């Protein structure tokens, strides 16, 4: 759901793909001053086959590709819009992140897993309503022993496929670069450093596997709560009587049986929050939209103990 900005995003930088292609030649193509490669990239399986045989790279996430690269690609002109989206620009905490920043990108996240240092970064940022920002030309770099090994990037038509990396209950998550920065994929590191990116599962294991959250993102809250009930997450009703609810949006939802609504915002993205509890801990769900049934945009779990 791309709510903002209204203008079209610039073409996605596909340099990692071209670097992989260039492994068969003496010199990889370089972008011109506009940031657009001189040769149009493709999604041919032959391209991904250029990855080093010593490094297994697999992405089953439809919009995300993986390629082995010899160096951090340079983003000429630097990442635009950082001054308006400073809340999404992270100060580099590692040498890997500093290398990405020094190459002209805006660092959006850092994490580590399976011996790799991961750095997510964007080539442009665009402010929107209610403090939101789109993170455009997003990529995710994998470093080991201080040297870049591979880059995950969006297909040419998926400029917002990658926004940032963060730790999740089931492993590292990739959030997209769109306004809401929703969960887009999970990352796993296998034997011999094999890197795999996969879509979010139908159920995400949480609290060391003692509970699971079904895939509720993008569902209306009435359908999402049905799945949550089946998964053992029970609504936590508001403490005050219905007659004392001053929030009109929350009042309407409670009247329709959604007693777990905690609060709603009457402006901007029209956020609402909902609270659930289960044997493993507490679950908070966030929705957006002012329709009869707002749509789930995110969730978070607080585990017991």
C-alpha positions in Angstrom: 0.0 0.0 0.0 1.8 3.1 -1.2 0.0 6.0 0.4 2.7 8.6 -0.2 4.5 10.2 -2.0 2.3 11.1 -4.9 5.2 11.2 -7.4 6.7 8.2 -9.1 9.8 6.7 -7.4 13.1 7.0 -9.4 14.4 3.9 -11.1 15.9 1.3 -8.7 19.6 1.1 -8.7 20.4 -2.4 -10.1 24.2 -2.2 -9.8 24.5 -5.4 -7.6 23.0 -7.4 -10.4 25.4 -5.9 -13.0 28.3 -6.6 -10.7 27.3 -10.2 -10.6 27.1 -10.2 -14.5 30.5 -8.5 -14.6 32.1 -11.4 -12.8 32.5 -13.0 -16.3 34.3 -10.0 -17.8 37.4 -8.0 -17.0 35.4 -5.0 -15.8 31.9 -4.6 -14.5 29.6 -1.9 -16.0 29.4 1.3 -13.9 26.3 3.6 -13.7 26.3 7.0 -15.3 25.8 10.2 -13.4 22.0 9.7 -13.2 22.6 6.4 -11.3 21.1 4.4 -14.2 23.2 1.5 -15.5 24.0 1.6 -19.2 22.8 -1.9 -19.7 19.3 -2.9 -18.6 19.3 -5.7 -16.0 17.1 -8.8 -16.2 15.8 -11.3 -13.8 17.2 -14.3 -15.7 18.2 -17.3 -13.6 21.6 -17.2 -15.4 22.3 -13.9 -13.6 22.0 -15.4 -10.1 24.1 -18.3 -11.2 27.1 -16.0 -11.4 27.3 -16.0 -7.5 30.5 -17.6 -6.2 30.1 -21.4 -5.8 31.5 -21.0 -2.3 28.6 -18.9 -1.2 25.1 -20.3 -1.5 22.5 -17.5 -2.1 18.8 -18.2 -2.2 15.8 -15.9 -2.3 12.3 -17.2 -2.5 10.8 -13.8 -1.7 9.2 -12.7 -5.0 10.4 -9.1 -5.0 14.0 -9.6 -3.6 17.1 -10.8 -5.3 20.5 -11.8 -4.0 23.9 -11.4 -5.7 27.6 -11.9 -4.7 29.5 -8.6 -5.0 33.2 -7.7 -4.7 32.7 -4.2 -3.2 30.1 -1.8 -1.8 28.5 0.0 -4.8 29.0 3.8 -4.9 25.8 5.9 -4.9 26.8 9.0 -6.7 25.3 12.2 -5.3 24.4 10.6 -1.9 21.0 9.6 -0.6 18.4 12.4 -1.1 15.8 13.4 1.5 17.8 12.4 4.6 17.2 15.8 6.2 13.4 15.2 6.1 13.5 11.6 7.2 16.2 11.7 9.9 14.3 9.4 12.2 15.0 6.6 9.7 18.7 7.3 9.2 20.9 5.3 11.6 24.3 6.4 12.8 26.7 3.7 11.8 27.8 1.5 14.7 30.2 -0.8 12.8 32.9 -0.5 10.2 30.6 -2.2 7.7 27.9 0.4 8.1 30.5 3.2 7.9 31.7 1.8 4.6 28.1 1.8 3.3 27.6 5.4 4.5 30.9 6.5 2.9 29.7 5.1 -0.4 26.9 7.6 -0.5 24.0 5.6 1.0 21.8 6.3 4.0 22.1 3.5 6.6 18.7 2.3 7.8 19.6 -0.6 10.0 22.3 -2.9 11.3 22.1 -6.5 12.6 24.2 -9.6 12.9 23.5 -13.3 12.4 25.4 -16.5 11.6 28.8 -14.7 11.4 27.6 -12.0 9.1 27.2 -8.3 9.8 24.1 -7.0 7.9 23.6 -3.4 6.9 20.4 -2.1 5.3 20.6 1.2 3.3 18.6 3.4 1.0 19.4 5.7 -1.9 16.6 8.1 -1.4 14.0 9.0 1.2 10.6 10.8 0.7 8.6 12.3 3.6 4.9 11.7 3.8 2.0 12.3 6.2 2.1 11.7 10.0 5.9 11.5 10.1 6.1 8.7 7.6 8.8 8.3 5.0 9.3 6.0 2.0 12.8 4.4 1.8 13.7 4.1 -1.9 16.4 2.2 -3.7 16.8 0.0 -0.7 19.4 -2.7 -0.4 20.8 -5.1 2.3 24.5 -5.9 2.4 26.1 -9.0 4.0 29.6 -8.5 5.4 32.0 -11.1 6.9 35.4 -10.4 8.4 35.0 -6.8 7.3 34.5 -7.6 3.6 31.2 -7.4 1.7 30.0 -10.8 0.5 26.6 -10.2 -1.0 23.7 -7.7 -1.5 20.0 -8.3 -1.4 18.0 -5.8 -3.6 14.6 -5.3 -5.1 13.7 -6.2 -8.7 13.8 -3.3 -11.0 10.1 -2.8 -10.7 10.1 -3.2 -6.9 11.9 0.0 -5.8 10.5 -0.3 -2.2 11.1 -4.0 -1.7 13.7 -3.4 1.0 13.6 -0.6 3.6 15.4 -1.8 6.7 16.6 -4.9 8.6 15.6 -5.6 12.2 15.6 -8.4 14.7 12.4 -10.4 15.0 11.2 -13.3 17.2 11.8 -15.8 14.3 15.0 -14.3 13.1 16.0 -11.2 11.2 13.3 -9.5 9.3 13.4 -7.3 6.2 10.8 -4.5 6.3 9.8 -2.9 3.0 10.5 0.7 2.1 6.8 1.7 1.7 5.1 4.1 4.1 4.2 1.5 6.8 7.4 -0.5 6.5 5.7 -3.8 6.8 7.3 -7.2 7.3 8.5 -8.4 3.8 10.8 -11.4 4.4 12.9 -13.3 6.9 16.6 -14.1 6.7 18.3 -17.3 7.7 21.9 -18.3 7.7 22.6 -22.0 7.0 25.6 -24.3 7.0 28.8 -22.9 5.5 27.4 -19.4 5.6 24.6 -20.1 3.1 22.2 -17.1 2.9 18.5 -17.6 2.4 15.7 -15.0 2.2 12.1 -16.2 2.4 8.6 -14.7 2.6 7.1 -14.2 6.0 5.6 -17.6 7.1 2.0 -18.4 7.5 2.7 -18.4 11.3 5.6 -16.7 13.0 7.0 -18.6 16.0 7.5 -16.3 19.0 8.6 -16.5 22.6 11.2 -19.3 21.8 8.6 -21.3 20.0 6.0 -21.4 22.8 3.5 -19.5 20.7 2.9 -18.3 17.2 1.3 -15.3 15.5 -0.6 -16.1 12.3 0.0 -14.0 9.2 -2.4 -11.1 9.9 -0.7 -8.3 8.1 -3.0 -6.6 5.6 -6.1 -8.3 7.0 -9.1 -6.3 8.3 -9.2 -6.5 12.1 -12.3 -8.6 12.2 -10.7 -11.4 10.2 -7.3 -11.0 11.9 -8.8 -11.4 15.4 -10.5 -14.6 14.3 -7.1 -16.1 13.4 -5.6 -14.8 16.6 -8.3 -16.4 18.7 -7.7 -19.8 17.0 -3.9 -19.3 17.7 -4.6 -18.8 21.4 -4.5 -15.0 21.6 -7.4 -13.7 23.7 -8.7 -10.2 23.5 -7.9 -8.0 26.5 -11.0 -5.8 27.0 -10.8 -2.2 28.0 -11.2 -1.6 31.8 -13.7 1.3 31.6 -17.4 0.8 30.8 -18.4 1.4 27.1 -20.4 4.4 28.2 -17.2 6.1 29.4 -15.2 5.6 26.2 -14.5 9.1 24.8 -12.7 8.0 21.7 -15.4 7.8 19.0 -13.6 5.4 16.8 -12.8 3.0 19.6 -16.4 3.3 20.8 -17.7 2.2 17.5 -15.3 -0.8 17.4 -16.3 -1.9 20.9 -19.9 -1.7 19.9 -19.2 -4.1 17.0 -17.6 -6.6 19.4 -13.9 -5.7 19.1 -13.5 -5.1 22.8 -9.7 -5.2 22.7 -9.3 -1.9 21.0 -7.0 0.3 23.1 -6.9 3.7 21.3 -7.3 5.3 17.9 -5.9 8.3 16.2 -8.4 10.5 14.5 -5.9 12.1 12.1 -3.2 11.1 9.6 -3.0 7.3 9.0 -5.9 6.7 11.5 -3.9 4.3 13.6 -5.7 2.0 16.1 -4.1 -0.3 18.6 -5.4 -3.6 20.0 -4.3 -5.7 22.9 -4.3 -9.5 23.3 -2.9 -11.9 25.8 -1.8 -15.6 25.7 0.1 -18.2 27.6 3.4 -17.0 26.2 2.9 -13.2 26.7 1.1 -10.2 25.4 0.4 -9.2 21.8 -0.1 -5.6 20.5 -1.7 -5.1 17.0 -1.7 -1.9 15.0 -4.1 -1.0 12.2 -4.5 1.8 9.7 -7.4 3.2 7.8 -10.8 4.7 8.7 -13.0 2.1 7.1 -15.5 0.0 9.0 -12.7 -2.6 9.7 -9.2 -1.0 9.8 -6.4 -3.0 8.3 -3.6 -4.7 10.3 -0.2 -3.0 9.5 2.0 -4.4 12.3 2.2 -6.3 15.5 4.6 -6.9 18.4 5.0 -9.5 21.2 6.1 -9.1 24.7 7.1 -12.5 26.1 6.7 -13.5 29.7 9.8 -13.8 31.8 
